[in-house]
Amino acid sequence: MLKINNLKAGIEDNQILKGINLEIKAGEVHAIMGPNGSGKSTLASVIAGKEEYDVEGGEIDFEGADLLDLTPEERAHKGVFLSFQYPVEIPGISVSNFIKTSINERRKAADLDPMPAKELLKKLRDKMELLSIDKGYLSRNMNEGFSGGEKKRNEIFQMAMLEPKLSILDETDSGLDIDALRIVANGVNKLRSKDNATIVITHYQRLLDYIIPDFVHVLYKGRIVKSGGKELALELEEKGYDWITKEADKKWA
Amino acid sequence: MGLINNIKSYSEGIQISAEKKEIFSSFLTNGFPTTKDEEWKYTSLKKVIANEYSIENKGEVIDLSVIEKYSLEFENRIIFSDGKLINTPTIKGVSITGFSEFESKTTDSILQLNKALSQNGFTISVDKNTVVENPIEILFLSTTENSFSQYRNQISIGENSEVKFVERIQNINNSASFVNHFTQINCDKNTKSEYNKIQNNTAKSQLIDTVNVYQEQDSTCNINTLIFGGSFTRNNLNFEQNGSNCESNMNGVSVLNDNQLADNHTFVDHKSAHCRSNEMYKGVYLGHSKGIFNGKIMVRPDAQKIDAFQSNNNLLLSNTSSIDSKPQLEIYADDVKCSHGCTIGQLDDDALFYMRSRGIGIEEAKAVLTYAFASEAIENISVEQVKTLAKNLLAQKLNVDLDFSL
């Protein structure tokens, strides 16, 4: 589904990603871990198409198309979804109106008519139930005055409504208490299928107790320095990142 | 040459009272305001008055279909065609007639000219204890090419009464028209009123619109100004609070492109204690457009316990648009709450990326954010049809097809 080849990207003169290689197949969950400042969020933003990053080299192949040639909205139309680490407040637009616009813009790109109101309402109801969201929430302005946890839940709610092929969850666990974490993780798990894939970006192992990854990668100084199965996350929890980063630093020296 | 001469020759052919002659000669002495006048510092009338105008309006018959095009189709409609009153509704407890003489301030030369020479307009009087359920729509239509027109209107709202208006000044052809419009609103005790101005005239239309509101005790008056069209728009909106517990509310939305200019001058004169005023003006500027906001709040020495709030927020969506914004507070009482704020900015890049990452195209995303920016002021309008029109005009102006309702 996704094949990242030697991706180099940065901001202004500062190169952050220094040659990322990563392959993700449909049905898989990949966790990307790593110390602060290793480039995890940059990778998420570059896949989603944030323009302030300069891509200096490499490709991101997504189902046969190079994502780097596409605008952020075109990537979304193809099925890429980013759950933001810091979701943006948009006053004046209700959650329901925002989601409706997103769904219909995507349908428009696929030459489909807008989703009939009845179908939309049913879908909203089903997904709200999945994520234990109450009704009053739909008429609130997008993320305005939301607590950290509410914002994160709103991200997963949008993901549930948009049904993307590739979801990137950027630090979705930060700001969530244990109950909210369970609800969100449960929602993500229920949305998993053999046709979609998920990238879970996290600093801590905690989230991976609930969303079990097929692969774990450690990102350090803009490169993937170690990959393994889910047991790698447990090893990191126990031993920290030092043993990996030291090894990498030695190798690069 | 130019408008002054057109006006002079017109004045020679008509009979006016000695009092009006005197006012007219003051106008001629003062002339139109220039950018040397403090109140007109950022707004130049030079080009507007350099044109030649036709002052005698032709009075062509306007087809009903044309009227429907510009009407929001309210049941109660007052319609002017080239100054002539062609339709007045019958409403219980409301008297509606044409132009009448009334006392008014002539604080500037624009008002002097209006008082001296205007012969068209409406006079509305709402009885005591009357609630007018349906809004009264007022259409000023003009068929004359390059016309200069003046209207002079008065509304008097009797004690304990409620009424709403929707006004539109509209050119039927696309010539360079210029309108000097004046409306005086007298709000008696315990009245509630709302006046909505839809300023969406053709590309070459020019307008100076002055509204003077006089409020008595316990009255609330809301004036909403929506500027989408016209090449030159100057609004002077003046409130005078003459009794306790008055509330004056102003909401303004300007969405301009090309070389449009819109200037909102507001003045709230707090003469009595325990009163409130709220103003919220939102401006969106594209192309080479220019906005001006000047909000003056005066709190007189005896006007204690005043709560005055003013905000002017602007979005500059092009590198060639501009806004001059000036709050002017004169406070002579010591126990008052007055706040004002002005912001000038662009659309938030993070919010744009957020929306695009959800599949919303960049133009639509900009439109949604712009709508969100303006919506706070639009939401304060109580007449649903006006609210819907404002949203549609906004989408149209930003060139997107968006359904905002859900």
Contacts between the chains, C-beta under 8 A, distances in Angstrom:
chain1	res1	chain2	res2	distance
A	48	B	357	5.0
A	49	B	353	7.9
A	49	B	356	7.4
A	49	B	357	7.1
A	50	B	353	5.5
A	51	B	353	7.2
A	52	B	349	7.6
A	71	B	356	6.9
A	71	B	362	7.1
A	72	B	353	6.2
A	72	B	356	3.9
A	72	B	357	5.1
A	73	B	356	4.6
A	73	B	357	7.8
A	73	B	359	5.4
A	73	B	360	6.3
A	73	B	361	5.1
A	73	B	362	6.8
A	73	B	365	7.8
A	75	B	357	7.6
A	76	B	356	7.2
A	76	B	357	5.8
A	76	B	358	5.9
A	76	B	359	3.6
A	77	B	359	5.5
A	81	B	357	7.6
A	82	B	357	5.3
A	84	B	354	6.6
A	84	B	357	7.9
A	87	B	354	7.1
A	88	B	348	7.3
A	88	B	350	5.1
A	88	B	351	4.8
A	88	B	354	4.1
A	89	B	351	7.9
A	90	B	351	5.7
A	90	B	354	7.4
A	90	B	355	7.4
A	90	B	368	7.7
A	90	B	369	7.0
A	90	B	372	5.9
A	91	B	372	5.8
A	91	B	376	7.6
A	92	B	371	6.7
A	92	B	372	2.9
A	92	B	373	6.8
A	92	B	375	4.1
A	92	B	376	6.5
A	93	B	368	6.0
A	93	B	371	7.6
A	93	B	372	5.1
A	94	B	406	7.1
A	96	B	406	5.5
A	97	B	404	6.8
A	97	B	406	4.8
A	98	B	355	8.0
A	98	B	358	7.6
A	98	B	368	8.0
A	100	B	406	5.5
A	101	B	360	5.9
A	101	B	364	7.3
A	101	B	368	6.6
A	101	B	402	7.2
A	102	B	355	7.9
A	102	B	358	4.1
A	102	B	359	5.3
A	102	B	360	6.0
A	105	B	358	7.8
A	105	B	359	4.8
A	105	B	360	4.9
A	105	B	361	6.2
A	105	B	364	6.4
A	106	B	359	4.2
A	109	B	359	7.0
A	114	B	403	8.0
A	158	B	358	6.6
A	162	B	358	7.1
A	162	B	359	7.3
